[in-house]
């Protein structure tokens, strides 16, 4: 398993039944009746709200990791570096990967974790353990929701790699289950804890941008070589999604930071999305240039347009642009743009223009605003790294809230909202770019103040 790998047959019958994507079989995208789109924007509650609900305090946060391929194994040393965290169990269908992960734990001078690799459902045994407080899920996308649901039903808080779910029905099930079990479900690898992102967020809350009007985020990452690798994504599961769905398949990296800037679910909410895609050309061209004649990839037809561009409007009338493209040559970028009545920030490279400090239409140096760095970056710093340090900061803050018995910065409503463009963009593209309504996963509580990424330093 792993956020970027694992599971030999990602589009098994179980997967098809859960997602209705039918990607591996080359079938078309299913409609609203199977979960894509927002057929029922608000659903009856099955429990009390999880907004602002604190973790129970833990002297030590005991973590079980499900998926120790590329992503999971890269996160393991970060977990080990966070004060007060213990890795008590690891799971993967690849027994060698489990053994390597367990050795990494013991090499760090920690007790050997319990090991699970006896088939694709062995994660259930890990989740039944009484020495796991938090389950970390880093597996192929179709497993995220079932594993997160099982974790919560077994009394564990859970963190999920992106996306948290691939259909609206899955996202509602996560919300319902979090409320019913009183367990938190948190979207990890959310790109909200980067130094630039947290600095901009602090500046927004200090009023430097004036009234926030527009934001942009993206996942622009040339993955062609990795998508066609025979080993990086085990079973080549991630490329398979490109044969069945056309939409933004990785929205959270871009949306998470902009949602924080706009206080989404904390005073504003996302109300509708419209999406369109370019032709699907990049993967076929790469295959023609790099794959030998007779390779099985020549039998594939790619449905996912190279670039999917979405516009999202908020209740307050603000606009978010999302872009997804992993199929073309380009430098990496998440865009990370914010426009307010007092000026603008743009990333990649970081630059800023704010009145009255800047004039003459010349960009200013973002480093001049280092005093606005979040306390996590001033006092904790990047640690051992992970996306420039944001992954370590994210895990540090998560463990801190669990150890001190504080509410998490990111809750199940954020997780569902940030992942929803996956399904909603597919539905909008299918409807010739017609607008699709966002479900209100908060059930009307989106104006309720509660903790977010711009967290105050604990007393």
ROTIGU-865807 format. One record per residue: residue in one letter; x, y, z of N, C-alpha, C in turn. Coordinates in steps of 0.001 Angstrom, whole numbers, padded with zeros to 6 digits, always signed. Layout:
BEGIN
AXYZXYZXYZ;...
***
This chain:
BEGIN
X+000857-001172+000000+000000+000000+000000+000894+001223+000000;X+000470+002347-000180+001182+003571+000062+000493+004651-000703;X+000666+005900-000229+000006+007002-000885+000375+007059-002346;X+001558+006589-002728+001975+006625-004112+002252+005222-004656;X+001624+004202-004121+001961+002863-004573+001025+001811-004006;X+001266+000582-004317+000767-000640-003708-000531-001164-004261;X-000949-002309-003714-002132-003059-004098-002002-003502-005558;X-001854-004789-005757-001549-005311-007082-002677-005099-008071;X-003924-005068-007624-005041-004883-008543-005956-003780-008020;X-005621-002503-008307-006370-001409-007710-007812-001349-008175;X-008126-001913-009328-009495-001863-009817-010125-003258-009781;X-010064-003850-008593-010725-005119-008345-012236-004900-008304;X-012987-005991-008210-014444-005873-008143-014860-005020-006953;X-014139-005169-005832-014460-004362-004657-014317-002879-004972;X-013243-002513-005692-013026-001124-006051-014145-000608-006939;X-014511-001399-007958-015552-000959-008880-016862-000736-008154;X-017189-001619-007228-018437-001467-006491-018416-000231-005614;X-017245+000113-005084-017170+001242-004169-017162+002565-004906;X-016448+002669-006019-016255+003964-006656-017105+004185-007891;X-017629+003095-008491-018375+003191-009740-017541+003813-010851;X-016224+003803-010691-015374+004422-011695-015151+003508-012893;X-015036+002209-012640-014826+001228-013695-013633+001570-014567;X-012611+002150-013958-011494+002625-014744-010724+001485-015398;X-010440+000445-014641-009637-000636-015190-010328-001355-016329;X-011651-001320-016349-012391-001988-017412-012642-001073-018593;X-012200+000204-018490-012388+001127-019588-013814+001594-019747;X-014624+001518-018701-016019+001920-018804-016156+003408-018568;X-017303+003967-018943-017547+005381-018775-017804+005735-017323;X-017752+007023-017023-017990+007505-015675-019466+007423-015347;X-019765+006927-014169-021151+006834-013741-021676+008195-013330;X-022971+008328-013255-023595+009607-012979-023918+009804-011521;X-024853+010703-011275-025179+011100-009912-025635+009936-009057;X-026339+009003-009650-026902+007924-008856-025840+007062-008201;X-024611+007121-008694-023537+006304-008136-022582+007097-007263;X-022914+008362-007004-022112+009095-006042-021352+010274-006593;X-021178+010409-007914-020503+011575-008456-021497+012717-008532;X-021082+013877-008026-021969+015024-007996-022624+015182-006639;X-023457+016199-006526-024049+016573-005239-025557+016437-005297;X-026035+015218-005438-027467+015006-005576-028228+015403-004325;X-027577+015350-003164-028232+015666-001902-027297+016559-001101;X-027351+017907-001315-026367+018797-000721-026282+018728+000806;X-027396+018494+001502-027372+018374+002952-028101+017104+003343;X-027510+016334+004235-028112+015079+004670-028386+015117+006162;X-029355+014369+006619-029666+014372+008060-028476+013900+008881;X-028268+014531+010021-027154+014175+010896-027411+012837+011568;X-026332+012084+011772-026401+010811+012488-025649+010877+013820;X-025208+012090+014174-024499+012296+015432-024292+013772+015639;X-023645+014128+016734-023372+015528+017026-022173+016019+016211;X-022120+017340+016024-021043+017944+015249-019679+017638+015868;X-018663+017507+014998-017291+017319+015459-016489+018611+015425;X-017143+019738+015118-016437+021021+015107-015956+021376+016504;X-014675+021659+016635-014136+022101+017903-014052+021035+018976;X-014286+019774+018604-014228+018680+019578-012768+018328+019835;X-012383+018342+021083-010987+018094+021446-010664+016605+021420;X-009410+016294+021099-008891+014951+021328-008872+014679+022836;X-008991+013430+023203-008649+013052+024565-007121+013159+024691;X-006635+013608+025821-005193+013819+025983-004450+012486+026010;X-003303+012430+025333-002470+011231+025272-001069+011583+025751;X-000552+010828+026695+000839+011026+027090+001755+010693+025931;X+001450+009606+025237+002158+009206+024025+001126+008912+022950;X+001352+009429+021749+000454+009161+020627+000956+007912+019907;X+000177+006854+019981+000579+005564+019397-000034+005445+018011;X+000842+005292+017013+000443+005372+015606+000572+004009+014941;X-000466+003622+014199-000408+002479+013309-000406+002968+011877;X+000561+002524+011092+000701+002984+009704+000196+001898+008764;X-000749+002261+007924-001278+001350+006911-000792+001839+005557;X+000182+001138+005010+000777+001529+003745+002178+002069+003948;X+003204+001270+003640+004588+001706+003828+005363+001546+002521;X+004728+001972+001437+005428+002091+000167+006125+003437+000106;X+006096+004089-001059+006853+005329-001236+006441+006417-000244;X+005166+006739-000192+004719+007820+000686+004779+007402+002160;X+004238+006244+002475+004224+005826+003866+005607+005683+004455;X+006537+005125+003682+007893+004946+004202+008617+006280+004344;X+008277+007271+003520+008906+008585+003650+008372+009348+004855;X+007142+009053+005264+006558+009724+006418+006980+009072+007742;X+007370+007798+007691+007708+007080+008919+008808+007778+009716;X+009926+008190+009108+010949+008873+009919+010476+010208+010475;X+009517+010844+009826+008979+012098+010358+008156+011829+011605;X+007335+010774+011566+006603+010380+012767+007574+010095+013910;X+008655+009378+013597+009621+009017+014637+010316+010243+015225;X+010413+011320+014445+011092+012522+014920+010207+013413+015776;X+008896+013200+015731+007976+014051+016481+007989+013647+017952;X+008165+014576+018862+008164+014226+020290+006840+013600+020713;X+006937+012541+021510+005749+011932+022075+004978+011029+021146;X+005606+010573+020056+004947+009671+019105+005664+008328+019109;X+004890+007249+019094+005435+005891+019000+004744+005166+017852;X+005521+004451+017042+004970+003621+015973+004766+002222+016541;X+003525+001813+016697+003248+000537+017348+002862-000570+016378;X+002504-000226+015128+002112-001255+014166+002267-000716+012757;X+002631-001603+011822+002732-001242+010411+002067-002339+009584;X+001515-001936+008441+000777-002872+007602+000999-002536+006143;X+001131-003572+005334+001199-003434+003883+001011-004823+003288;X+000508-004885+002060+000405-006189+001395+001784-006720+001008;X+002787-005848+000970+004158-006232+000646+004896-006524+001954;X+005152-007800+002230+005809-008180+003482+007206-007593+003591;X+007932-007496+002471+009270-006912+002515+009201-005447+002941;X+008189-004722+002445+008035-003319+002832+007734-003204+004322;X+006930-004107+004836+006632-004104+006273+007894-004363+007087;X+008698-005320+006644+009940-005626+007372+010911-004447+007330;X+010991-003768+006193+011869-002594+006100+011384-001486+007042;X+010082-001295+007093+009532-000265+007975+009795-000607+009433;X+009584-001858+009798+009832-002271+011183+011300-002092+011548;X+012186-002397+010603+013627-002221+010864+013967-000745+011044;X+013325+000133+010265+013570+001569+010420+013183+002036+011821;X+012133+001443+012373+011711+001796+013731+012740+001312+014753;X+013155+000058+014628+014127-000473+015600+015495+000179+015435;X+015850+000534+014200+017115+001238+013985+017121+002597+014677;X+015932+003149+014896+015823+004429+015606+015827+004234+017115;X+016040+002978+017561+016096+002697+018985+014747+002518+019640;X+013717+002257+018821+012365+002084+019353+011985+000606+019338;X+010993+000199+020141+010526-001191+020100+009988-001560+018718;X+010159-002819+018343+009666-003257+017041+008142-003178+017010;X+007578-002591+015958+006124-002533+015853+005556-003877+015417;X+004297-004087+015724+003602-005262+015207+003510-005160+013693;X+003580-006315+013025+003655-006326+011564+002452-007070+010982;X+001855-006482+009931+000684-007072+009283+000889-007037+007768;X+000887-008225+007160+001052-008307+005697+000371-009552+005135;X-000628-010057+005851-001284-011303+005440-002520-011022+004586;X-002317-010330+003480-003432-010105+002564-003997-008697+002662;X-004877-008367+001714-005330-006990+001562-006268-006542+002678;X-006795-007443+003475-007687-007052+004567-007019-007142+005939;X-005706-007368+005977-005024-007523+007263-004992-006214+008053;X-005238-005093+007358-005303-003816+008076-006385-003837+009145;X-007431-004642+008929-008499-004731+009928-007947-005238+011266;X-006994-006151+011211-006406-006663+012449-005567-005594+013148;X-004850-004799+012370-004114-003688+012974-005073-002750+013696;X-006205-002450+013064-007138-001476+013627-007874-001998+014858;X-007816-003296+015100-008444-003843+016302-007523-003770+017520;X-006278-003378+017348-005324-003340+018451-005713-002245+019446;X-005399-002465+020698-005695-001468+021717-004500-000562+022005;X-003401-000730+021242-002253+000157+021420-002050+001052+020199;X-003131+001347+019489-003120+002292+018377-004147+003381+018675;X-003672+004615+018777-004557+005764+019003-004916+006455+017696;X-003976+006417+016746-004129+007150+015493-003677+006263+014346;X-004532+006085+013350-004188+005303+012165-003833+006254+011033;X-002710+005994+010392-002270+006783+009248-002415+005927+008002;X-003224+006400+007035-003553+005639+005833-002822+006241+004635;X-001895+005480+004054-001118+005918+002895-001181+004835+001819;X-002354+004627+001280-002623+003548+000328-003203+004120-000956;X-003378+003314-002005-004070+003794-003198-005451+004353-002862;X-005891+005257-003707-007050+006092-003395-008309+005311-003072;X-008547+004216-003775-009810+003511-003580-009925+002872-002205;X-008801+002783-001483-008811+002198-000143-008927+003240+000963;X-008808+004520+000638-008773+005547+001683-010034+005553+002530;X-011192+005613+001887-012438+005686+002649-012708+004405+003436;X-012651+003210+002833-012936+002026+003648-011987+001867+004826;X-010724+002220+004652-009779+002105+005768-010060+003150+006837;X-010382+004377+006428-010707+005420+007400-011970+005074+008169;X-012968+004551+007487-014204+004149+008161-013934+003051+009180;X-013146+002063+008799-012829+000977+009715-012061+001500+010928;X-011139+002437+010694-010378+002997+011808-011307+003661+012817;X-012201+004512+012334-013100+005211+013259-014026+004236+013970;X-014517+003241+013260-015424+002265+013883-014707+001399+014908;X-013382+001328+014791-012590+000605+015794-012037+001534+016867;X-012555+002752+016941-012189+003662+018011-010916+004442+017799;X-010408+004474+016543-009175+005188+016261-009462+006501+015554;X-008712+007541+015896-008652+008714+015037-007837+008328+013804;X-008073+009040+012703-007439+008606+011467-007002+009808+010631;X-005841+009672+010014-005351+010632+009045-005201+009936+007708;X-005690+010571+006643-005768+009942+005333-005003+010773+004322;X-004222+010098+003491-003618+010789+002359-004715+011247+001392;X-004359+012140+000488-005372+012723-000388-005616+011844-001622;X-006883+011820-002054-008072+012426-001453-008646+011528-000359;X-009423+012141+000545-010037+011341+001613-011086+010397+001059;X-011732+010797-000023-012722+009953-000687-012848+010362-002140;X-013305+009446-002972-013381+009720-004411-014800+009946-004906;X-015795+009798-004058-017181+010089-004418-017819+010910-003307;X-018897+011602-003652-019621+012372-002646-020211+011446-001594;X-020694+010302-002002-021239+009344-001041-020183+008923-000032;X-018965+008662-000487-017893+008294+000438-017615+009413+001431;X-017598+010642+000948-017295+011768+001832-018381+011949+002886;X-019640+011793+002494-020723+011862+003481-020595+010734+004507;X-020178+009565+004049-020025+008441+004975-018919+008733+005993;X-017851+009396+005547-016797+009785+006480-017321+010772+007517;X-018095+011765+007054-018660+012754+007976-019595+012076+008968;X-020510+011263+008449-021471+010587+009327-020770+009719+010362;X-019745+008994+009919-019060+008068+010819-018232+008808+011856;X-017601+009913+011461-016866+010712+012428-017807+011229+013513;X-018968+011720+013112-019925+012237+014093-020477+011125+014990;X-020731+009984+014405-021315+008885+015174-020316+008280+016153;X-019059+008116+015722-018053+007450+016556-017307+008415+017457;X-017427+009736+017189-016688+010770+017916-015184+010628+017695;X-014801+010155+016529-013397+010047+016148-013130+011052+015028;X-011944+011638+015035-011592+012621+014013-011042+011942+012759;X-011366+012516+011610-010851+012073+010308-010198+013280+009654;X-008890+013200+009441-008091+014365+009064-007415+014137+007723;X-007571+015104+006810-006887+015059+005525-005427+015435+005726;X-004529+014475+005535-003097+014745+005636-002521+015045+004242;X-001225+015364+004202-000565+015888+002995-001443+016974+002375;X-001833+017936+003200-002775+018971+002775-002086+020235+002289;X-000765+020309+002397+000029+021445+001914-000363+022765+002575;X-000970+022701+003758-001389+023910+004458-000359+024387+005474;X+000660+023568+005770+001608+023891+006825+002962+024336+006293;X+003033+024712+005022+004276+025243+004482+004578+026621+005054;X+005838+027027+005009+006211+028318+005577+005516+029463+004850;X+005499+029420+003522+004836+030484+002769+003338+030489+003034;X+002734+029310+003015+001286+029223+003220+000890+029769+004591;X+001639+029415+005625+001289+029869+006972+001600+031351+007167;X+002631+031842+006488+002926+033278+006562+001804+034086+005914;X+001374+033659+004729+000275+034357+004054-000990+034303+004908;X-001268+033155+005499-002451+033017+006339-002405+033993+007513;X-001247+034126+008154-001115+035073+009262-001348+036497+008760;X-000818+036814+007588-000974+038156+007030-002423+038440+006679;X-003132+037432+006166-004562+037593+005892-005302+037926+007175;X-005027+037188+008227-005740+037392+009486-005321+038683+010194;X-004166+039221+009813-003753+040531+010336-004287+041675+009481;X-004980+041344+008392-005621+042361+007568-004764+042976+006491;X-003563+042432+006243-002663+043068+005285-003177+043009+003850;X-003967+041983+003520-004475+041868+002158-005797+042595+001963;X-006346+043192+003013-007653+043814+002900-008728+042756+002769;X-009724+043026+001948-010782+042053+001710-010305+041014+000700;X-010345+039754+001076-009890+038675+000195-010938+038426-000883;X-010494+038367-002134-011405+038256-003275-011235+036981-004082;X-009995+036569-004297-009696+035507-005253-008484+034726-004796;X-008513+033418-005007-007365+032583-004729-007211+031524-005797;X-006013+031016-005926-005755+029966-006911-004815+028934-006313;X-005078+027682-006594-004226+026588-006157-004197+025517-007226;X-003204+024644-007139-003053+023673-008224-002215+022491-007776;X-002273+021460-008592-001297+020383-008548-000761+020253-009963;X+000365+020918-010207+001017+020920-011510+002357+020214-011333;X+002402+018952-011729+003530+018087-011390+003715+017087-012532;X+004836+017143-013185+005116+016227-014291+005375+014828-013738;X+004353+013980-013789+004446+012618-013257+004579+011567-014358;X+004821+011967-015583+004762+011002-016689+005692+009814-016481;X+006927+010074-016089+007872+008971-015897+007399+008044-014794;X+006915+008609-013687+006452+007784-012578+005168+007046-012928;X+004285+007688-013670+003033+007035-014038+003264+005806-014907;X+004332+005826-015691+004628+004679-016556+005680+003745-015957;X+006154+004063-014762+007108+003177-014101+006441+001846-013768;X+007188+000760-013899+006666-000568-013566+006754-000849-012063;X+007430+000026-011325+007674-000254-009911+007191+000844-008977;X+007137+002104-009413+006871+003199-008465+005465+003104-007881;X+004452+003014-008739+003088+002757-008290+002816+001278-008531;X+002890+000473-007465+002763-000972-007627+001469-001306-008356;X+001582-002163-009371+000421-002469-010178+000019-001325-011083;X+000834-000238-011083+000568+000943-011911-000849+001477-011682;X-001216+001497-010387-002596+001825-010044-002965+003264-010363;X-002001+004170-010220-002398+005572-010370-002694+005935-011820;X-001935+005375-012768-002227+005653-014182-003588+005097-014568;X-004000+004009-013898-005293+003408-014225-006445+004383-014035;X-006327+005278-013051-007394+006263-012859-007556+007145-014093;X-006480+007374-014820-006551+008231-016010-007308+007561-017152;X-007545+006274-017073-008298+005587-018120-009800+005599-017872;X-010229+006061-016705-011645+005969-016388-012338+007256-016036;X-011604+008267-015545-012234+009496-015061-011603+010716-015701;X-012407+011748-015918-011915+013021-016422-012321+014111-015436;X-011368+014603-014669-011638+015642-013691-010372+015955-012927;X-010498+016737-011868-009368+017083-011016-009188+015964-009998;X-008209+015095-010222-008019+013913-009400-007132+014160-008178;X-006723+015398-007938-005817+015675-006811-006017+017110-006346;X-007209+017445-005837-007523+018849-005565-006986+019402-004261;X-006656+018547-003305-006426+019041-001944-005157+019872-001813;X-004113+019566-002584-002868+020330-002472-003107+021813-002752;X-003903+022099-003760-004165+023488-004112-005251+024122-003272;X-006289+023348-002940-007447+023919-002275-007213+024149-000785;X-006460+023270-000119-006278+023384+001318-005791+024754+001768;X-004676+025268+001211-004201+026583+001643-005186+027706+001344;X-005785+027711+000150-006719+028785-000214-007953+028730+000678;X-008426+027520+000994-009567+027394+001900-009246+027988+003262;X-008005+027829+003707-007604+028432+004983-007594+029955+004877;X-007039+030491+003768-007017+031943+003602-008432+032527+003665;X-009399+031807+003117-010767+032305+003011-011661+031871+004169;X-011084+031236+005174-011855+030776+006333-013044+029916+005914;X-012802+029014+004965-013865+028105+004527-014241+027190+005692;X-015530+027041+005903-016138+026326+007039-015957+027060+008356;X-015453+028284+008298-015272+029115+009491-015748+030537+009232;X-016796+030676+008449-017323+031983+008090-017722+032086+006632;X-017203+031214+005804-017580+031147+004396-017636+029676+004003;X-018236+029386+002871-018288+028003+002416-018234+027962+000900;X-017853+026814+000348-017850+026592-001090-019254+026197-001520;X-019779+026844-002585-021174+026596-002955-021348+025940-004315;X-020458+026213-005271-020627+025577-006584-019286+025525-007307;X-019175+024576-008228-017951+024381-009003-018313+024148-010455;X-017516+024697-011353-017630+024371-012772-016235+024021-013288;X-016143+022947-014043-014843+022409-014451-014836+022085-015931;X-013676+022200-016531-013495+021774-017921-012095+021217-018081;X-011948+020312-019025-010668+019656-019257-010208+019851-020691;X-008901+019862-020872-008308+019868-022202-008369+018457-022789;X-008003+018282-024048-007872+016916-024577-006827+016113-023802;X-006970+014802-023833-005998+013888-023231-004950+013563-024286;X-003771+014162-024178-002735+013988-025189-001382+013627-024599;X-001074+014131-023402+000279+014007-022882+000723+012587-022601;X-000140+011766-021976+000265+010398-021644+000433+009563-022906;X-000450+009744-023875-000321+008988-025130+000961+009365-025865;X+001302+010649-025840+002538+011085-026489+003757+010522-025770;X+003733+010529-024427+004850+009975-023668+004983+008477-023948;X+003863+007775-024008+003902+006344-024316+004528+006099-025679;X+004171+006909-026648+004710+006748-027997+006217+006954-028018;X+006691+007856-027176+008115+008190-027177+008957+007245-026324;X+008333+006585-025313+009143+005877-024324+008786+004401-024120;X+007616+003964-024512+007223+002585-024241+007448+001724-025480;X+008005+000526-025319+008319-000317-026470+007060-000860-027136;X+007120-001167-028422+005968-001775-029095+005569-003071-028395;X+004281-003277-028276+003781-004475-027618+003614-004341-026124;X+004063-003226-025534+003867-003026-024102+002366-002945-023812;X+001916-003518-022686+000478-003496-022381-000134-002096-022337;X+000678-001071-022086+000119+000281-022014-000459+000732-023351;X-000045+000089-024446-000577+000480-025765-002050+000119-025912;X-002562-000702-025024-003984-001040-025061-004853-000046-024294;X-004213+000926-023651-004961+001865-022817-005455+003068-023618;X-006639+003523-023248-007170+004776-023789-007352+005725-022608;X-006784+006911-022706-006795+007836-021588-007990+008781-021679;X-008795+008766-020624-009988+009608-020554-009698+010930-019859;X-008728+010938-018950-008427+012130-018161-007778+013194-019027;X-008456+014325-019197-007851+015434-019918-006566+015869-019237;X-005583+016302-020025-004286+016650-019453-004419+017697-018356;X-005133+018761-018630-005347+019808-017633-006843+019934-017360;X-007191+019935-016078-008556+020229-015659-008530+021535-014882;X-009335+022488-015306-009408+023802-014671-010799+023965-014087;X-010855+024320-012816-012132+024477-012114-012225+025868-011510;X-013428+026412-011502-013725+027638-010776-014753+027310-009707;X-014460+027733-008485-015340+027492-007345-015761+028839-006778;X-017056+029011-006542-017530+030236-005907-017924+029950-004474;X-017682+030932-003609-018017+030794-002202-019324+031524-001899;X-019855+031255-000721-021084+031918-000299-020919+033439-000288;X-019721+033914+000047-019453+035348+000092-019141+035936-001276;X-019169+035133-002331-018927+035615-003674-017488+035560-004125;X-016606+035086-003269-015208+034968-003670-015026+033785-004619;X-013900+033763-005310-013664+032761-006349-012331+032056-006102;X-012345+030741-006281-011140+029924-006201-010939+029236-007545;X-009728+029312-008067-009370+028569-009274-008505+027380-008882;X-008852+026207-009399-008042+025010-009209-007580+024496-010566;X-006344+024010-010615-005798+023441-011849-005116+022128-011508;X-005299+021136-012364-004645+019839-012186-004036+019409-013514;X-002730+019117-013503-002057+018607-014699-000828+017839-014255;X-000823+016527-014523+000337+015689-014214+000866+015009-015473;X+000389+015433-016643+000638+014698-017882+001502+015449-018876;X+002041+016601-018495+002806+017411-019434+004102+017897-018797;X+005117+018203-019651+006394+018701-019130+006244+020110-018577;X+006691+020311-017322+006621+021630-016702+007297+021563-015339;X+007782+022697-014837+008269+022721-013449+007102+022555-012483;X+007415+022049-011305+006403+021825-010274+005828+023160-009793;X+004518+023178-009554+003888+024372-008989+002564+023998-008355;X+002233+024681-007254+000883+024610-006680+000184+025965-006805;X+000724+026861-007611+000204+028213-007842+000186+029029-006550;X-000693+028712-005608-000734+029377-004308-000797+030885-004467;X-001893+031343-005042-002090+032775-005277-003221+033293-004404;X-003099+034550-004015-004159+035189-003239-004235+036660-003615;X-005448+037112-003950-005683+038510-004291-006654+039125-003298;X-006275+040276-002757-007157+041049-001901-007231+042484-002358;X-008038+043281-001712-008191+044675-002122-006934+045491-001866;X-006016+044993-001033-004771+045712-000763-003576+045172-001535;X-003742+044052-002253-002603+043536-002984-002698+042048-003232;X-001573+041469-003662-001573+040105-004164-000294+039375-003754;X-000428+038071-003512+000715+037175-003324+000659+036116-004409;X+001799+035782-004987+001912+034689-005951+003145+033877-005609;X+002997+032571-005692+004102+031667-005366+004708+031088-006635;X+005852+030421-006475+006571+029717-007557+007039+030659-008674;X+007914+031620-008392+008554+031898-007106+007696+032828-006249;X+007982+032843-004938+007216+033679-004022+007487+035153-004296;X+006413+035920-004438+006525+037363-004660+005241+038017-004159;X+005317+039288-003866+004192+039957-003227+004124+041410-003667;X+002918+041933-003665+002693+043352-003960+001563+043827-003063;X+001890+044657-002076+000898+045145-001123+000999+046657-000999;X-000123+047307-001118-000169+048740-000822-000331+048950+000681;X+000266+049995+001264+001024+051069+000606+002526+050787+000491;X+002980+049601+000917+004421+049321+000927+005019+049321-000473;X+004322+048737-001437+004878+048587-002779+004206+049557-003745;X+004959+049927-004783+004435+050859-005774+005164+050650-007089;X+004787+051403-008087+005439+051389-009401+005329+050037-010098;X+004289+049262-009745+004052+047977-010417+005249+047038-010332;X+005998+047105-009253+007163+046233-009089+006930+045292-007913;X+007199+044004-008127+007019+043010-007081+007958+043276-005916;X+007465+042969-004711+008279+043085-003519+008852+041741-003096;X+009785+041789-002160+010458+040597-001654+009624+040012-000516;X+009139+038788-000708+008301+038146+000306+009065+037920+001601;X+010386+037803+001502+011211+037588+002700+011117+038755+003672;X+010730+039922+003188+010602+041081+004061+009466+040924+005074;X+008614+039927+004864+007472+039722+005754+007683+038520+006687;X+008951+038151+006895+009259+036985+007729+008752+037141+009156;X+008575+038376+009619+008058+038576+010973+006656+037990+011133;X+005960+037754+010027+004610+037199+010081+004605+035667+010052;X+005779+035062+010093+005819+033603+010130+005006+033083+011318;X+004339+031973+011095+003565+031338+012159+004504+030852+013250;X+004034+030783+014487+004884+030359+015604+005445+028961+015399;X+004723+028110+014663+005250+026771+014404+006545+026830+013593;X+006624+027794+012665+007837+027925+011876+008923+028684+012635;X+008532+029588+013505+009531+030317+014278+010162+029453+015361;X+009356+028558+015968+009834+027832+017148+010095+026351+016906;X+009465+025785+015882+009641+024354+015611+010508+024151+014382;X+010216+024900+013331+011026+024827+012129+010749+023590+011306;X+011494+023402+010222+011174+022328+009272+011479+020924+009760;X+012245+020798+010873+012577+019455+011339+013306+018677+010270;X+013053+017369+010174+013745+016555+009172+013177+016710+007764;X+012183+017574+007572+011760+017870+006211+010411+017311+005838;X+010277+016905+004574+009015+016462+004018+008310+017619+003345;X+008398+017689+001994+007837+018824+001255+008345+020151+001826;X+009650+020245+002008+010224+021478+002503+010006+021720+003982;X+009540+020718+004694+009314+020845+006121+007854+020873+006509;X+006958+021082+005545+005541+021196+005905+004980+019884+006444;X+005492+018751+005975+004986+017474+006466+005346+017272+007940;X+006575+017652+008292+006964+017516+009702+006147+018456+010579;X+005982+019695+010153+005186+020651+010926+003766+020136+011097;X+003206+019578+010051+001846+019032+010103+001740+017926+011146;X+002698+016996+011139+002667+015895+012104+002963+016382+013513;X+003879+017336+013644+004187+017899+014961+002930+018506+015569;X+002223+019312+014782+001025+019978+015290-000073+018963+015601;X-000237+017954+014748-001220+016914+015016-000936+016225+016345;X+000311+015815+016543+000671+015133+017786+000509+016066+018978;X+000836+017329+018800+000694+018287+019892-000765+018399+020331;X-001683+018503+019371-003097+018608+019741-003580+017337+020428;X-003083+016175+020005-003494+014931+020636-002901+014795+022035;X-001668+015213+022217-001038+015076+023536-001650+016049+024554;X-002016+017242+024092-002548+018259+024996-004070+018207+025122;X-004718+017348+024339-006167+017283+024412-006837+018502+023823;X-006340+018966+022659-006892+020119+021949-007676+019655+020729;X-008549+020490+020177-009192+020131+018910-008166+020128+017786;X-008356+019317+016758-007445+019344+015612-007643+020618+014802;X-006602+021027+014084-006716+022184+013193-007614+021876+011995;X-007621+020618+011567-008367+020179+010380-009304+019071+010814;X-010592+019210+010511-011566+018211+010938-012176+017503+009738;X-013143+016660+009984-013724+015860+008910-014457+016724+007891;X-014962+017878+008319-015666+018761+007390-014685+019399+006402;X-013506+019797+006909-012456+020275+006007-012009+019168+005066;X-011806+017978+005627-011321+016854+004820-012282+016549+003681;X-013567+016513+003980-014563+016227+002946-014642+017358+001931;X-014617+018595+002399-014728+019746+001501-013549+019812+000554;X-012326+019623+001074-011143+019732+000230-011052+018598-000790;X-011618+017441-000454-011578+016303-001380-012724+016315-002373;X-013798+017038-002075-015006+016984-002902-014778+017360-004367;X-013864+018295-004717-013689+018592-006139-013283+017407-006995;X-012724+016362-006389-012435+015137-007159-013707+014681-007865;X-014753+014403-007095-015999+013901-007672-016782+014986-008388;X-016826+016180-007811-017652+017237-008395-017117+017703-009742;X-015786+017753-009887-015219+018152-011184-015506+017105-012247;X-015437+015817-011861-015793+014750-012801-017219+014947-013301;X-018115+015259-012375-019515+015440-012754-019709+016690-013609;X-019014+017781-013289-019146+018992-014089-018614+018786-015504;X-017446+018139-015627-016912+017847-016959-017885+016962-017734;X-018454+015956-017068-019413+015061-017717-020633+015826-018218;X-021008+016893-017514-022170+017698-017889-021787+018883-018780;X-020691+018770-019504-020231+019849-020378-019999+021142-019613;X-019346+021024-018473-018924+022141-017631-020075+022852-016937;X-021199+022190-016790-022297+022773-016025-021898+022908-014560;X-022379+023947-013876-022076+024085-012450-022667+022931-011651;X-021939+022499-010634-022393+021447-009731-022318+022003-008312;X-023362+021813-007531-023406+022329-006169-022476+021549-005246;X-021850+022269-004324-021077+021645-003254-022019+021195-002151;X-021866+019992-001650-022597+019631-000430-022115+020492+000732;X-023004+020819+001639-022611+021485+002872-022395+020412+003925;X-021159+019927+003998-020846+018849+004927-020994+019289+006383;X-020993+020615+006628-021144+021109+008002-022600+021132+008443;X-023524+020880+007535-024962+020936+007829-025365+022274+008439;X-024929+023345+007775-025337+024681+008171-024471+025333+009225;X-023433+024643+009704-022595+025191+010777-021329+025870+010238;X-021289+026185+008976-020072+026698+008359-019662+028080+008865;X-020538+028803+009537-020178+030099+010104-019684+029992+011548;X-019643+028771+012088-019261+028573+013480-017755+028744+013669;X-017328+029678+014525-015878+029796+014783-015355+028525+015457;X-014235+028025+014971-013570+026894+015601-012137+026842+015095;X-011251+026105+015760-009829+026147+015410-009579+025792+013959;X-008523+026404+013408-008094+026125+012047-006578+026068+011992;X-006046+026127+010776-004596+025976+010590-003831+027113+011261;X-004398+028312+011319-003739+029431+011979-003937+029300+013492;X-003282+028294+014035-003528+027906+015423-002737+028784+016391;X-003353+029170+017503-002592+029888+018532-001632+028937+019240;X-000536+029483+019715+000414+028666+020468-000227+028247+021787;X-000183+026959+022120-000767+026519+023401-000099+027216+024580;X-000878+027486+025587-000331+028165+026776+000770+027325+027400;
***
